[in-house]
Structure formats: structure tokens, C-alpha cells
Amino acid sequence: MTGRQAEQPEGAGRLAEWLMRHRAAWSQMVRVMIACAVTYGIFKLFGLEQGYWAVFTVLIVMQGSVGATLGAAMDRLIATVAGALVGGVAVLVTPHRPLEIGVALVVVAGASTLVATLNPRLRNAGLTAAIVILTRAPDVPVLTFVIHRILEIAMGGIIGVIASRLILPARSTTALVEKLGSVLTSIAETLRMQAEALEGAKAFSWAETGISLRTALTATEALLADAGRERSARLEKRIVSDAIPRNLWRIRNDITHINRLIETPFNPAMLAVVGGPAAMLLRAEGAFADCCGSALKQGARVVRDEDDEALHAFEAAFAALRQSEVAQDMAFDDAGRLFGLAFALQRMRQDLLDLADRIDESR
């Protein structure tokens, strides 16, 4: 095989890998292109004078998932109706002269901005009102102009939602489950790294991991709202409990607390008694977090270990330490951190069990 022949399969493999890695972007491109073509064809077929607003709406509302598109389309329609009505009233009561039109535009823009600040769903109402005031031809009845504007926006929103639903559909619920699963994977890995740090085998830096978890959990809140819209529109049957992100936030706080306790090394004599069992418990909780993530992705019940050896071993070691001579010689700070670690580990176990219950409810 020549060098040129060897390069071609390698180049094709890289292209295929790149296409798979950016599959969501390509799928969105196809959806938007088809939706724009359909919308353009409809407004030309029916001779809508300003049907291009339907195309603009498609470009505005189409998001990466069905739920997000549905939410954007509803917000766009609500804002359009409100803005068109306000703009129509302003046109009716304002003489068609430049000064009066300018005053009406300024007043409507200010009022719309105030309302949009109080209710973000109406953030486009001011734009629609301004369009009605500035672009309506004098020979076109105000009511006709307003109705056409609403119908054009509604048409674009409906086509956008249908395209998102039928053309290479991406569900918000699926994206939410994947995101929650990745968060649980990160939590499991973090707990294993904390176990290594507690044993002194490897240093652990929480700052970057903590920021990453916070960012991922914040992203789940938007996905949760989009998934709720899909269920409300009966586009998705599976219910993902909105308590799951709250449980994960609590677990993240538990991890933060544990990190503060172990970032300063414990007394070697203390670690000799409880270090191993505590690290084993952290690894067991990491494994349980992995189990929760797998169950969530598969839509199955979380398998619980009824005989929790790691927790019993830690509790026994902690009780033995309290009765030993080592406890009598412990510094006050070390004793406080040790009791804090015991409490944090037990609280994390309870938070993980609560999370498992919420996952069981989401099947």
C-alpha cells in the first residue's frame, strides 16, 4: 500500500470521528434548514406580504432539543401577542405624524422594557410593538396588520417545534438524564480521589472539580425545565424527579465539607485506626454513586447493598478509636475534624440513599 493510499483511510476515519463528535450540531443544522425551507415555501405559496417574520421566528426559536424549542416558541408567541396588541393600541390612539409616532415609540419601548424586566418571557414584546408602530402602512387596517403578525410568528413557532419533534429529534429528557449521569460519574471519581488523599497516597485539589460540578448542576436546571415542557406537551412519558438535582447539590456540599476536613493531614496514629475504613467508605460511596448513575440512565431501580460492610467497618473503627489511648492524646482540632468527618460521611450516605429513592421514582 502506498503512502497516499494509507493516508486516505486515516483521513476518512478522522472525518467520521469529527462528524460523530459534532453530531448534535449537524442534526441541528439539518433541522433548521428543513424548517426554513418549509416556512419559506408556505409564505410564498400563500402570498404573505411579511411572511419572512415566520422564517425569522424559526431561526429564533429552534434550539438543540424539543423541550427547549417548545419553550422558546411559547415565549416568542406570548411576547408577540402582547407586543402586537400594545403596538396596535398605540397606532390607533396616535396621530400618524412623525413627532407623535416618536413619542408613542418611546413610551411603548419604556413600558415594554419595564414589563420584560419583571417577566423575562415578555422580553421580545417591545420589539414587536416597535415593529407594529414603525412598519404598518397607513392603508393597512391596524387589526389586520396585528393579526397577520401574530399568525406569522405562530406559524414559524409551530413549524420550528414540529421540525424539532420529527427531524432527528433530540429530547431534553434524554439530555437531562445524560447530564445527571455524568455528574454522578464525576462525584464517584471525586470520592475515590478523596479516599486516596485521606490515605496520603495522592494529593487532591477540589477547586477545579468543585467548579466543574457546580457548572454541570446549574446546566441541569435549564434541562429540567425543558424536560417538563416535553411532558406537559405529552412529547415524553418518562418523569425525572426535580428533586434529583437538589439531592446532587447536597452531595456536592457534603464533598466540599469532607475536603475541608481532610485537606490538612490527620495525625498518623489516628489514621492508623480510622484512615483505612474511612477511605474504604469513601470508595463504597463512590461505587454507589456510579450505581445510581447507571440506574438513572437505564431507567432501572438502584441496587442497594443491605449489608453495608464499609459503613459498619468505619463505625466500628471510629468507636474503637474513641475508647483507645490515641483519643486521649488527640489535639482539640484533630478531634473536631475527626468527628466532623464521621458526621459528613454518614450524612453523605443518607443523601445518596435519598438520591436513590428519587431515581427509583423517575423510572
VOBA-1610 file (N, C-alpha, C; in pm, whole numbers, padded with zeros to 5 digits, always signed):
BEGIN
Met+00085-00119+00000Met+00000+00000+00000Met+00088+00124+00000Thr+00059+00219-00089Thr+00138+00341-00097Thr+00103+00432+00019Gly+00192+00534+00040Gly+00167+00631+00147Gly+00038+00706+00126Arg+00007+00739-00001Arg-00116+00814-00032Arg-00240+00730+00001Gln-00233+00598-00031Gln-00345+00510-00003Gln-00366+00493+00147Ala-00256+00494+00224Ala-00266+00480+00369Ala-00326+00605+00433Glu-00298+00722+00372Glu-00348+00848+00429Glu-00499+00860+00411Gln-00554+00805+00301Gln-00696+00822+00273Gln-00785+00757+00380Pro-00763+00629+00416Pro-00846+00571+00523Pro-00829+00647+00655Glu-00704+00690+00683Glu-00681+00763+00807Glu-00757+00895+00806Gly-00755+00966+00692Gly-00827+01092+00682Gly-00977+01070+00691Ala-01027+00962+00628Ala-01170+00932+00636Ala-01211+00899+00779Gly-01122+00830+00851Gly-01152+00798+00990Gly-01160+00922+01077Arg-01068+01017+01051Arg-01072+01142+01127Arg-01200+01219+01097Leu-01240+01220+00970Leu-01363+01290+00932Leu-01484+01227+00999Ala-01490+01093+00996Ala-01602+01024+01060Ala-01605+01052+01210Glu-01487+01054+01272Glu-01480+01083+01416Glu-01527+01225+01444Trp-01485+01319+01359Trp-01525+01459+01378Trp-01675+01474+01361Leu-01732+01406+01261Leu-01876+01413+01239Leu-01954+01356+01357Met-01907+01245+01413Met-01975+01185+01528Met-01964+01274+01650Arg-01847+01335+01667Arg-01827+01421+01784Arg-01918+01544+01779His-01948+01590+01657His-02033+01708+01640His-02169+01671+01581Arg-02216+01552+01615Arg-02343+01504+01560Arg-02459+01597+01596Ala-02460+01647+01718Ala-02570+01736+01760Ala-02575+01862+01675Ala-02458+01917+01642Ala-02454+02039+01561Ala-02503+02012+01419Trp-02461+01899+01361Trp-02507+01864+01227Trp-02657+01838+01225Ser-02708+01771+01327Ser-02851+01744+01334Ser-02930+01874+01343Gln-02880+01966+01425Gln-02948+02095+01437Gln-02945+02171+01304Met-02834+02163+01232Met-02824+02229+01101Met-02930+02175+01005Val-02945+02043+01002Val-03043+01981+00913Val-03184+02023+00952Arg-03214+02022+01082Arg-03347+02062+01128Arg-03380+02204+01086Val-03287+02296+01109Val-03311+02437+01080Val-03326+02458+00929Met-03243+02393+00851Met-03252+02410+00705Met-03387+02363+00652Ile-03434+02247+00698Ile-03562+02196+00650Ile-03677+02286+00697Ala-03670+02329+00824Ala-03776+02416+00877Ala-03781+02548+00802Cys-03666+02605+00770Cys-03662+02731+00694Cys-03719+02711+00553Ala-03684+02600+00490Ala-03733+02574+00354Ala-03885+02559+00353Val-03939+02486+00450Val-04084+02468+00458Val-04153+02600+00485Thr-04100+02678+00578Thr-04162+02806+00612Thr-04159+02902+00494Tyr-04046+02908+00426Tyr-04034+02996+00309Tyr-04134+02954+00201Gly-04145+02824+00178Gly-04239+02775+00077Gly-04383+02810+00111Ile-04420+02800+00239Ile-04558+02830+00280Ile-04589+02978+00263Phe-04498+03065+00307Phe-04532+03207+00298Phe-04532+03256+00153Lys-04453+03193+00066Lys-04459+03228-00076Lys-04585+03170-00141Leu-04621+03049-00101Leu-04739+02985-00158Leu-04867+03064-00128Phe-04876+03114-00006Phe-04996+03187+00035Phe-04983+03338+00016Gly-04870+03382-00036Gly-04853+03523-00066Gly-04856+03615+00054Leu-04801+03571+00166Leu-04796+03655+00285Leu-04696+03767+00264Glu-04742+03892+00275Glu-04656+04005+00244Glu-04535+04013+00336Gln-04554+03983+00463Gln-04442+03987+00558Gln-04418+03849+00619Gly-04432+03747+00536Gly-04412+03611+00583Gly-04270+03581+00625Tyr-04178+03672+00590Tyr-04039+03649+00631Tyr-04025+03648+00783Trp-04124+03707+00854Trp-04117+03702+01000Trp-04133+03559+01051Ala-04202+03477+00976Ala-04212+03336+01014Ala-04076+03268+01004Val-04001+03302+00899Val-03866+03246+00885Val-03777+03296+00999Phe-03786+03426+01031Phe-03708+03479+01142Phe-03741+03404+01271Thr-03870+03375+01290Thr-03912+03306+01411Thr-03852+03166+01419Val-03850+03095+01306Val-03788+02962+01303Val-03643+02971+01349Leu-03571+03069+01298Leu-03429+03084+01334Leu-03412+03121+01481Ile-03510+03192+01536Ile-03500+03236+01675Ile-03534+03122+01772Val-03643+03048+01742Val-03694+02954+01842Val-03629+02817+01837Met-03572+02777+01725Met-03520+02641+01717Met-03395+02625+01801Gln-03405+02538+01901Gln-03297+02512+01994Gln-03246+02369+01975Gly-03160+02327+02065Gly-03097+02197+02048Gly-03183+02078+02088Ser-03301+02103+02147Ser-03388+01992+02188Ser-03533+02031+02168Val-03620+01931+02174Val-03763+01957+02154Val-03817+02046+02264Gly-03783+02015+02389Gly-03834+02094+02501Gly-03788+02238+02497Ala-03661+02261+02464Ala-03610+02398+02457Ala-03676+02475+02344Thr-03698+02409+02230Thr-03765+02474+02117Thr-03909+02509+02153Leu-03978+02417+02219Leu-04116+02442+02260Leu-04123+02561+02354Gly-04031+02568+02449Gly-04030+02682+02542Gly-04002+02813+02472Ala-03905+02814+02381Ala-03873+02936+02307Ala-03989+02979+02219Ala-04057+02882+02157Ala-04170+02915+02070Ala-04285+02974+02150Met-04314+02917+02266Met-04421+02970+02350Met-04389+03110+02399Asp-04265+03131+02442Asp-04225+03265+02487Asp-04235+03366+02375Arg-04192+03324+02257Arg-04198+03413+02140Arg-04342+03449+02105Leu-04432+03350+02110Leu-04572+03376+02076Leu-04638+03467+02179Ile-04615+03439+02307Ile-04674+03522+02412Ile-04626+03666+02401Ala-04494+03683+02380Ala-04439+03818+02367Ala-04493+03887+02242Thr-04512+03811+02135Thr-04564+03869+02011Thr-04708+03918+02028Val-04791+03835+02090Val-04930+03875+02111Val-04936+04001+02197Ala-04860+04001+02306Ala-04860+04119+02394Ala-04809+04242+02321Gly-04695+04227+02251Gly-04636+04341+02181Gly-04724+04391+02068Ala-04786+04298+01992Ala-04872+04338+01881Ala-04994+04414+01931Leu-05053+04368+02041Leu-05169+04437+02096Leu-05132+04576+02146Val-05021+04586+02217Val-04978+04717+02268Val-04944+04811+02152Gly-04870+04757+02053Gly-04836+04840+01937Gly-04959+04882+01859Gly-05058+04789+01846Gly-05180+04823+01776Gly-05258+04933+01844Val-05268+04925+01976Val-05337+05031+02051Val-05266+05164+02035Ala-05131+05159+02041Ala-05054+05283+02025Ala-05078+05346+01888Val-05088+05264+01783Val-05113+05316+01648Val-05253+05378+01640Leu-05351+05314+01704Leu-05489+05362+01697Leu-05507+05498+01764Val-05435+05520+01875Val-05455+05644+01951Val-05354+05753+01915Thr-05261+05723+01824Thr-05156+05819+01790Thr-05178+05875+01650Pro-05182+06005+01635Pro-05190+06064+01501Pro-05070+06021+01417His-05093+05999+01288His-04986+05950+01202His-04895+06064+01157Arg-04824+06121+01256Arg-04727+06227+01229Arg-04596+06191+01298Pro-04482+06230+01242Pro-04352+06186+01294Pro-04333+06210+01443Leu-04366+06330+01491Leu-04342+06360+01632Leu-04425+06269+01722Glu-04554+06256+01693Glu-04643+06174+01776Glu-04603+06027+01771Ile-04562+05981+01652Ile-04518+05842+01640Ile-04392+05819+01724Gly-04302+05915+01722Gly-04179+05903+01801Gly-04208+05898+01949Val-04300+05984+01995Val-04336+05984+02137Val-04399+05850+02175Ala-04489+05800+02091Ala-04553+05671+02119Ala-04450+05559+02124Leu-04354+05562+02032Leu-04250+05459+02029Leu-04168+05460+02158Val-04131+05579+02204Val-04051+05589+02326Val-04129+05540+02447Val-04255+05580+02457Val-04337+05539+02571Val-04356+05387+02572Val-04390+05331+02455Val-04411+05186+02446Val-04282+05110+02474Ala-04170+05159+02424Ala-04041+05093+02449Ala-04007+05092+02597Gly-04031+05205+02664Gly-04003+05211+02807Gly-04093+05119+02887Ala-04223+05120+02855Ala-04316+05033+02928Ala-04285+04886+02903Ser-04251+04851+02780Ser-04219+04712+02746Ser-04092+04666+02817Thr-03996+04755+02827Thr-03872+04719+02897Thr-03897+04694+03044Leu-03982+04777+03105Leu-04016+04757+03246Leu-04084+04622+03266Val-04182+04591+03181Val-04255+04465+03193Val-04163+04346+03169Ala-04073+04357+03071Ala-03980+04248+03040Ala-03883+04223+03155Thr-03848+04330+03227Thr-03760+04314+03343Thr-03830+04235+03453Leu-03959+04258+03467Leu-04037+04186+03568Leu-04073+04045+03523Asn-04092+04027+03392Asn-04127+03896+03336Asn-04044+03872+03211Pro-03931+03800+03223Pro-03841+03779+03109Pro-03907+03714+02988Arg-04017+03644+03007Arg-04083+03580+02892Arg-04134+03685+02793Leu-04150+03809+02837Leu-04203+03915+02751Leu-04091+04005+02696Arg-03969+03954+02693Arg-03858+04039+02653Arg-03864+04081+02506Asn-03938+04006+02424Asn-03950+04044+02283Asn-04076+04124+02252Ala-04154+04151+02355Ala-04279+04225+02332Ala-04251+04366+02281Gly-04149+04430+02335Gly-04114+04565+02291Gly-04074+04570+02145Leu-04002+04468+02100Leu-03961+04462+01960Leu-04083+04452+01868Thr-04176+04365+01903Thr-04297+04350+01821Thr-04378+04479+01820Ala-04393+04542+01936Ala-04468+04667+01943Ala-04403+04774+01856Ala-04270+04782+01861Ala-04200+04881+01779Ala-04218+04854+01631Ile-04217+04727+01592Ile-04236+04691+01451Ile-04376+04733+01404Val-04475+04709+01489Val-04612+04747+01454Val-04623+04898+01436Ile-04561+04973+01527Ile-04569+05119+01522Ile-04496+05174+01399Leu-04381+05117+01367Leu-04294+05176+01265Leu-04318+05123+01124Thr-04370+05003+01110Thr-04375+04943+00976Thr-04515+04931+00918Arg-04619+04957+00996Arg-04754+04945+00940Arg-04778+05053+00836Ala-04818+05010+00718Ala-04852+05106+00613Ala-04985+05174+00646Pro-05000+05304+00616Pro-05123+05376+00652Pro-05249+05316+00591Asp-05235+05249+00476Asp-05353+05195+00409Asp-05392+05055+00457Val-05316+05001+00552Val-05345+04868+00606Val-05415+04884+00741Pro-05532+04826+00759Pro-05601+04835+00888Pro-05515+04780+01002Val-05520+04847+01115Val-05436+04806+01228Val-05466+04662+01270Leu-05593+04627+01281Leu-05629+04493+01325Leu-05576+04387+01230Thr-05585+04414+01100Thr-05533+04320+01000Thr-05383+04302+01016Phe-05313+04413+01034Phe-05167+04407+01049Phe-05129+04327+01174Val-05199+04351+01285Val-05168+04282+01410Val-05195+04132+01396Ile-05310+04097+01338Ile-05344+03955+01322Ile-05243+03884+01233His-05203+03949+01123His-05104+03888+01034His-04972+03865+01107Arg-04932+03964+01188Arg-04805+03948+01260Arg-04812+03830+01355Ile-04922+03817+01428Ile-04936+03707+01523Ile-04937+03573+01450Leu-05010+03566+01338Leu-05017+03441+01263Leu-04881+03402+01205Glu-04806+03501+01158Glu-04673+03472+01102Glu-04579+03416+01209Ile-04581+03479+01328Ile-04495+03431+01436Ile-04540+03293+01482Ala-04673+03275+01492Ala-04724+03144+01535Ala-04686+03036+01435Met-04695+03067+01306Met-04659+02969+01204Met-04511+02929+01217Gly-04423+03027+01235Gly-04282+02996+01250Gly-04255+02911+01373Gly-04324+02944+01484Gly-04305+02866+01606Gly-04354+02723+01591Ile-04471+02706+01529Ile-04527+02572+01511Ile-04436+02488+01421Ile-04391+02546+01312Ile-04302+02472+01222Ile-04172+02436+01293Gly-04121+02529+01373Gly-03997+02501+01447Gly-04013+02384+01543Val-04126+02382+01616Val-04150+02273+01711Val-04168+02140+01637Ile-04245+02141+01528Ile-04268+02017+01452Ile-04136+01964+01395Ala-04053+02056+01343Ala-03924+02013+01289Ala-03836+01952+01398Ser-03836+02014+01515Ser-03756+01961+01626Ser-03808+01825+01671Arg-03939+01806+01658Arg-04000+01682+01704Arg-03980+01568+01605Leu-03981+01598+01475Leu-03982+01492+01374Leu-03847+01471+01305Ile-03763+01572+01297Ile-03639+01563+01220Ile-03521+01542+01315Leu-03465+01423+01314Leu-03352+01390+01402Leu-03374+01444+01543Pro-03485+01406+01607Pro-03523+01470+01734Pro-03422+01448+01846Ala-03401+01554+01923Ala-03317+01547+02043Ala-03405+01585+02162Arg-03422+01492+02254Arg-03512+01515+02367Arg-03437+01579+02484Ser-03500+01676+02547Ser-03442+01738+02667Ser-03432+01637+02780Thr-03529+01547+02789Thr-03527+01446+02895Thr-03404+01356+02880Thr-03375+01317+02757Thr-03256+01233+02732Thr-03129+01309+02769Ala-03122+01436+02727Ala-03004+01518+02760Ala-02992+01537+02911Leu-03106+01553+02979Leu-03104+01570+03125Leu-03050+01446+03193Val-03097+01330+03151Val-03052+01204+03212Val-02902+01186+03188Glu-02856+01217+03068Glu-02713+01203+03038Glu-02630+01300+03124Lys-02680+01423+03140Lys-02607+01522+03220Lys-02602+01480+03367Leu-02715+01434+03419Leu-02717+01387+03558Leu-02626+01266+03576Gly-02624+01177+03476Gly-02535+01062+03484Gly-02389+01102+03486Ser-02353+01203+03405Ser-02214+01249+03403Ser-02177+01316+03535Val-02272+01385+03597Val-02247+01446+03729Val-02218+01337+03831Leu-02297+01231+03828Leu-02275+01120+03923Leu-02142+01051+03898Thr-02102+01041+03772Thr-01971+00983+03741Thr-01860+01070+03799Ser-01874+01202+03786Ser-01775+01294+03842Ser-01771+01286+03994Ile-01890+01273+04055Ile-01895+01260+04201Ile-01825+01132+04245Ala-01849+01023+04175Ala-01786+00896+04211Ala-01633+00905+04201Glu-01585+00966+04093Glu-01440+00981+04076Glu-01382+01072+04184Thr-01455+01177+04219Thr-01408+01269+04323Thr-01397+01197+04457Leu-01493+01114+04490Leu-01488+01040+04617Leu-01370+00944+04620Arg-01340+00883+04507Arg-01225+00793+04503Arg-01094+00871+04521Met-01089+00991+04462Met-00969+01073+04480Met-00956+01122+04623Gln-01067+01150+04688Gln-01062+01190+04829Gln-01015+01074+04917Ala-01053+00953+04881Ala-01006+00836+04956Ala-00854+00825+04946Glu-00799+00846+04826Glu-00654+00842+04808Glu-00586+00953+04885Ala-00647+01072+04886Ala-00589+01184+04960Ala-00591+01157+05110Leu-00698+01095+05159Leu-00707+01065+05302Leu-00599+00966+05344Glu-00568+00873+05256Glu-00464+00774+05287Glu-00324+00830+05265Gly-00316+00951+05208Gly-00186+01012+05183Gly-00120+00963+05058Ala-00193+00887+04975Ala-00134+00831+04854Ala-00123+00933+04741Lys-00214+01030+04740Lys-00218+01124+04628Lys-00286+01252+04671Ala-00228+01365+04633Ala-00288+01494+04667Ala-00414+01516+04583Phe-00508+01591+04639Phe-00635+01616+04571Phe-00667+01765+04576Ser-00696+01822+04459Ser-00735+01963+04451Ser-00883+01972+04419Trp-00959+02033+04511Trp-01104+02038+04497Trp-01151+02155+04410Ala-01071+02261+04399Ala-01117+02385+04336Ala-01172+02361+04196Glu-01093+02301+04109Glu-01136+02281+03970Glu-01255+02185+03962Thr-01250+02076+04040Thr-01358+01979+04039Thr-01487+02042+04091Gly-01477+02124+04195Gly-01595+02189+04252Gly-01661+02282+04153Ile-01581+02358+04079Ile-01637+02449+03978Ile-01705+02370+03868Ser-01641+02261+03825Ser-01698+02178+03719Ser-01833+02119+03761Leu-01843+02070+03884Leu-01969+02014+03932Leu-02076+02121+03944Arg-02038+02239+03992Arg-02136+02347+04005Arg-02190+02388+03869Thr-02101+02396+03769Thr-02145+02433+03634Thr-02239+02329+03576Ala-02204+02201+03595Ala-02289+02093+03542Ala-02425+02091+03609Leu-02429+02112+03740Leu-02556+02110+03811Leu-02643+02230+03773Thr-02581+02343+03749Thr-02657+02460+03703Thr-02720+02432+03567Ala-02645+02363+03481Ala-02698+02330+03347Ala-02818+02236+03356Thr-02821+02150+03457Thr-02933+02056+03469Thr-03064+02129+03500Glu-03056+02247+03562Glu-03179+02318+03598Glu-03253+02364+03472Ala-03178+02413+03371Ala-03242+02452+03246Ala-03297+02331+03173Leu-03222+02221+03173Leu-03270+02098+03109Leu-03394+02044+03179Leu-03400+02060+03310Leu-03514+02011+03385Leu-03641+02086+03343Ala-03629+02217+03324Ala-03744+02296+03279Ala-03788+02255+03139Asp-03690+02232+03050Asp-03723+02189+02913Asp-03789+02051+02914Ala-03737+01961+02998Ala-03797+01828+03007Ala-03941+01836+03059Gly-03967+01929+03150Gly-04102+01949+03200Gly-04196+01994+03090Arg-04147+02078+02999Arg-04231+02122+02886Arg-04264+02004+02794Glu-04167+01917+02774Glu-04193+01799+02690Glu-04302+01712+02751Arg-04299+01694+02883Arg-04402+01613+02947Arg-04538+01683+02940Ser-04539+01815+02961Ser-04666+01888+02956Ser-04729+01879+02818Ala-04644+01878+02714Ala-04695+01867+02577Ala-04715+01722+02534Arg-04695+01629+02628Arg-04711+01485+02603Arg-04617+01437+02493Leu-04499+01496+02491Leu-04397+01450+02397Leu-04301+01352+02463Glu-04312+01335+02593Glu-04222+01248+02667Glu-04299+01187+02785Lys-04286+01055+02802Lys-04357+00988+02910Lys-04275+00980+03038Arg-04144+00970+03023Arg-04062+00949+03141Arg-04057+01075+03227Ile-04067+01058+03357Ile-04061+01169+03451Ile-03930+01161+03527Val-03852+01267+03522Val-03729+01277+03601Val-03757+01372+03717Ser-03752+01320+03837Ser-03787+01400+03954Ser-03702+01525+03964Asp-03768+01639+03990Asp-03692+01764+04005Asp-03617+01768+04138Ala-03637+01664+04222Ala-03562+01656+04347Ala-03422+01601+04326Ile-03397+01536+04212Ile-03264+01477+04188Ile-03154+01584+04186Pro-03170+01694+04112Pro-03064+01797+04119Pro-03044+01852+04260Arg-03154+01866+04337Arg-03138+01916+04475Arg-03058+01817+04559Asn-03084+01688+04540Asn-03003+01587+04611Asn-02857+01596+04572Leu-02831+01618+04444Leu-02692+01626+04397Leu-02623+01750+04452Trp-02696+01861+04465Trp-02637+01979+04527Trp-02598+01949+04672Arg-02682+01876+04744Arg-02648+01842+04882Arg-02524+01752+04887Ile-02516+01657+04794Ile-02399+01569+04791Ile-02273+01649+04758Arg-02286+01744+04667Arg-02171+01830+04637Arg-02127+01907+04763Asn-02223+01955+04840Asn-02189+02025+04963Asn-02123+01931+05063Asp-02168+01805+05067Asp-02102+01706+05154Asp-01957+01686+05113Ile-01933+01677+04983Ile-01797+01659+04934Ile-01710+01780+04970Thr-01768+01899+04957Thr-01694+02021+04995Thr-01656+02017+05142His-01749+01976+05226His-01723+01967+05371His-01613+01867+05399Ile-01622+01750+05336Ile-01519+01647+05357Ile-01383+01698+05314Asn-01379+01770+05202Asn-01250+01820+05153Asn-01186+01916+05253Arg-01269+02003+05315Arg-01213+02095+05415Arg-01155+02019+05533Leu-01215+01905+05565Leu-01169+01827+05681Leu-01041+01750+05653Ile-01021+01706+05529Ile-00906+01620+05501Ile-00791+01693+05432Glu-00811+01823+05396Glu-00703+01893+05326Glu-00579+01909+05413Thr-00599+01911+05546Thr-00486+01907+05639Thr-00470+01763+05688Pro-00353+01703+05673Pro-00335+01562+05710Pro-00369+01536+05856Phe-00431+01421+05883Phe-00463+01382+06020Phe-00338+01326+06089Asn-00347+01317+06220Asn-00242+01255+06300Asn-00222+01111+06253Pro-00097+01069+06227Pro-00071+00932+06179Pro-00130+00824+06268Ala-00128+00846+06400Ala-00183+00745+06492Ala-00333+00730+06472Met-00403+00843+06445Met-00546+00838+06419Met-00574+00767+06287Leu-00494+00803+06185Leu-00515+00743+06054Leu-00492+00592+06057Ala-00401+00549+06142Ala-00374+00406+06152Ala-00499+00328+06195Val-00587+00394+06270Val-00708+00328+06319Val-00826+00347+06225Val-00850+00472+06181Val-00973+00501+06106Val-00946+00539+05960Gly-00819+00561+05925Gly-00790+00606+05788Gly-00835+00507+05683Gly-00797+00380+05701Gly-00835+00278+05604Gly-00986+00260+05592Pro-01057+00242+05705Pro-01203+00228+05697Pro-01272+00351+05637Ala-01222+00473+05668Ala-01283+00594+05612Ala-01263+00598+05460Ala-01140+00563+05416Ala-01114+00560+05272Ala-01199+00453+05203Met-01215+00338+05270Met-01298+00231+05213Met-01443+00277+05201Leu-01491+00354+05300Leu-01628+00405+05295Leu-01644+00506+05181Leu-01544+00592+05162Leu-01550+00687+05051Leu-01556+00615+04917Arg-01477+00510+04903Arg-01480+00433+04777Arg-01615+00363+04760Ala-01671+00314+04871Ala-01801+00248+04863Ala-01910+00348+04822Glu-01901+00469+04874Glu-01999+00570+04837Glu-01979+00613+04691Gly-01854+00614+04647Gly-01829+00641+04505Gly-01888+00534+04417Ala-01875+00409+04459Ala-01933+00298+04382Ala-02085+00307+04381Phe-02143+00351+04492Phe-02289+00365+04497Phe-02334+00479+04407Ala-02255+00587+04399Ala-02287+00696+04307Ala-02284+00647+04163Asp-02186+00563+04129Asp-02182+00501+03996Asp-02306+00417+03971Cys-02347+00343+04072Cys-02465+00258+04061Cys-02590+00342+04037Cys-02599+00456+04106Cys-02713+00547+04087Cys-02714+00602+03944Gly-02596+00638+03894Gly-02588+00691+03759Gly-02630+00588+03655Ser-02586+00465+03672Ser-02622+00359+03577Ser-02773+00332+03581Ala-02830+00328+03701Ala-02974+00303+03713Ala-03054+00415+03649Leu-03009+00538+03665Leu-03080+00654+03608Leu-03079+00645+03455Lys-02963+00614+03398Lys-02953+00605+03252Lys-03036+00490+03195Gln-03042+00380+03270Gln-03112+00262+03221Gln-03260+00261+03257Gly-03303+00358+03338Gly-03441+00360+03382Gly-03475+00243+03473Ala-03378+00201+03555Ala-03395+00086+03643Ala-03391+00130+03789Arg-03423+00038+03878Arg-03413+00065+04021Arg-03267+00058+04064Val-03232+00137+04164Val-03096+00138+04217Val-03078+00016+04307Val-02973-00059+04282Val-02944-00177+04365Val-02875-00131+04493Arg-02935-00164+04605Arg-02880-00123+04735Arg-02814-00242+04803Asp-02703-00213+04872Asp-02632-00318+04947Asp-02689-00319+05089Glu-02770-00420+05120Glu-02834-00426+05251Glu-02732-00445+05364Asp-02623-00516+05336Asp-02518-00538+05436Asp-02402-00446+05403Asp-02408-00323+05453Asp-02310-00220+05417Asp-02183-00241+05501Glu-02094-00325+05450Glu-01972-00358+05525Glu-01884-00236+05548Ala-01872-00149+05446Ala-01784-00033+05459Ala-01831+00059+05570Leu-01961+00086+05578Leu-02013+00174+05682Leu-01996+00111+05820His-02025-00019+05831His-02010-00087+05960His-01864-00088+06004Ala-01773-00110+05910Ala-01630-00112+05944Ala-01584+00024+05993Phe-01630+00130+05927Phe-01591+00264+05972Phe-01648+00295+06110Glu-01774+00263+06132Glu-01834+00289+06263Glu-01764+00212+06373Ala-01725+00088+06344Ala-01653+00008+06443Ala-01515+00067+06472Ala-01444+00111+06366Ala-01312+00172+06384Ala-01322+00302+06461Phe-01425+00380+06431Phe-01443+00508+06500Phe-01473+00485+06648Ala-01558+00385+06678Ala-01589+00353+06817Ala-01465+00303+06890Ala-01383+00222+06823Ala-01260+00171+06885Ala-01163+00285+06913Leu-01154+00381+06820Leu-01064+00494+06841Leu-01107+00577+06962Arg-01236+00596+06979Arg-01284+00677+07091Arg-01250+00613+07225Gln-01236+00479+07227Gln-01204+00410+07352Gln-01054+00386+07371Ser-00974+00427+07273Ser-00831+00399+07276Ser-00752+00511+07344Glu-00624+00482+07371Glu-00536+00583+07429Glu-00506+00695+07330Val-00513+00662+07202Val-00487+00763+07099Val-00586+00879+07113Ala-00712+00848+07146Ala-00813+00952+07159Ala-00781+01047+07274Gln-00722+00995+07379Gln-00689+01078+07494Gln-00579+01178+07463Asp-00493+01144+07368Asp-00380+01231+07333Asp-00410+01320+07212Met-00531+01312+07155Met-00563+01390+07036Met-00572+01538+07068Ala-00520+01619+06977Ala-00538+01764+06988Ala-00685+01798+06964Phe-00727+01912+07019Phe-00869+01950+07008Phe-00909+01965+06862Asp-00822+02025+06780Asp-00854+02046+06638Asp-00867+01913+06565Asp-00775+01820+06592Asp-00783+01688+06528Asp-00910+01614+06567Ala-00946+01623+06695Ala-01067+01557+06741Ala-01191+01616+06674Gly-01195+01747+06663Gly-01308+01813+06597Gly-01320+01773+06452Arg-01206+01768+06382Arg-01210+01730+06240Arg-01250+01585+06224Leu-01206+01498+06315Leu-01240+01357+06305Leu-01391+01335+06325Phe-01447+01400+06428Phe-01591+01388+06450Phe-01668+01449+06332Gly-01616+01559+06278Gly-01679+01620+06161Gly-01677+01527+06040Leu-01566+01455+06022Leu-01556+01361+05911Leu-01657+01247+05927Ala-01668+01196+06049Ala-01764+01088+06074Ala-01906+01135+06041Phe-01939+01256+06085Phe-02074+01310+06058Phe-02095+01331+05908Ala-01993+01386+05839Ala-02007+01414+05696Ala-02023+01286+05614Leu-01948+01182+05651Leu-01959+01055+05579Leu-02097+00993+05598Gln-02150+00999+05718Gln-02282+00942+05743Gln-02391+01024+05673Arg-02374+01157+05673Arg-02472+01241+05605Arg-02469+01217+05455Met-02349+01198+05399Met-02340+01170+05256Met-02409+01038+05224Arg-02390+00938+05307Arg-02456+00811+05285Arg-02608+00829+05281Gln-02662+00910+05373Gln-02806+00933+05375Gln-02851+01010+05250Asp-02770+01109+05209Asp-02805+01186+05090Asp-02803+01098+04965Leu-02709+01005+04958Leu-02703+00913+04845Leu-02824+00819+04845Leu-02866+00774+04964Leu-02984+00688+04971Leu-03110+00765+04931Asp-03118+00892+04972Asp-03231+00975+04929Asp-03230+00992+04777Leu-03111+01012+04722Leu-03098+01024+04576Leu-03147+00896+04508Ala-03109+00782+04563Ala-03152+00654+04504Ala-03306+00643+04505Asp-03369+00689+04612Asp-03515+00687+04618Asp-03577+00774+04508Arg-03517+00891+04485Arg-03570+00981+04382Arg-03549+00922+04243Ile-03438+00851+04223Ile-03413+00786+04095Ile-03515+00675+04072Asp-03546+00599+04178Asp-03647+00494+04165Asp-03782+00552+04123Glu-03812+00674+04167Glu-03938+00739+04130Glu-03940+00787+03987Ser-03822+00794+03925Ser-03811+00855+03791Ser-03810+00752+03679Arg-03840+00627+03709Arg-03837+00523+03606Arg-03953+00538+03509
//
